[in-house]
């Protein structure tokens, strides 16, 4: 029931994977030998989301908590050096976030985006990759969202709307999210954004390719439960209820 549909993030010959459960950490594995190069993260009971990479560092979100709930859960975005596993910086996300999503790189390639949801105001926060300081943030109208970076812009699905932002956080365009109002897509939950080889895809029950320049979307697949997407040669591979391949125009 569990699996990986696309390659995990790599940087400098190191592959990063995330553990979950007691003492969960981000683990750096040598891509050539399979040996553990380093381990990083919380030493307490924690859960670490799948990391992302810009080729030099890995960025992951984690939450530390105790089973008896004696300590309030604490969320953080952590930047880890790909070569050594050393923590470069940590950004406190507070105790409120429930939904966390991340995308890198953002804008000029020197920032990472974090999408937050929970008891606090739902928002996208963009952090400087060198320092971990906030560069800009934008409030979200919906309590579910997804964030990705493609074509030099940050794209956010915000409920039934999809928006794009430039390097400074200025909104470039806003359109209806692909499939919004489509009676064939009645699934609850967020429309997921996925970037593959620089191309932006969106899926829930249908799969679309999205133009990051203006938000225009072309439906590629109809009514498929998607567990993951991948590109192989000139085909989009859809994982879910079997393995499906669909030819793409380049």
Secondary structure, DSSP 8 states (H G I E B T S, - for coil): ----SS---EETTEEEEE-EETT--EEEEETTT--EEEEES-SSSEEE---EE-SSEEEEEEEE--TT--S--EEEEEEEETTT--EEEEEEEES-EEEEEEEES-TTTSEEEEEEEESS--EEEEEETTT--EEEEEE-SSS-EEEEEETTEEEEEETTEEEEE-TTS-EEEEEE-TTTT-TT----S--EEEEETTEEEEESSSEEEE-TTT--EEEEESS---SEEEEETTEEEEESSSEEEEE---
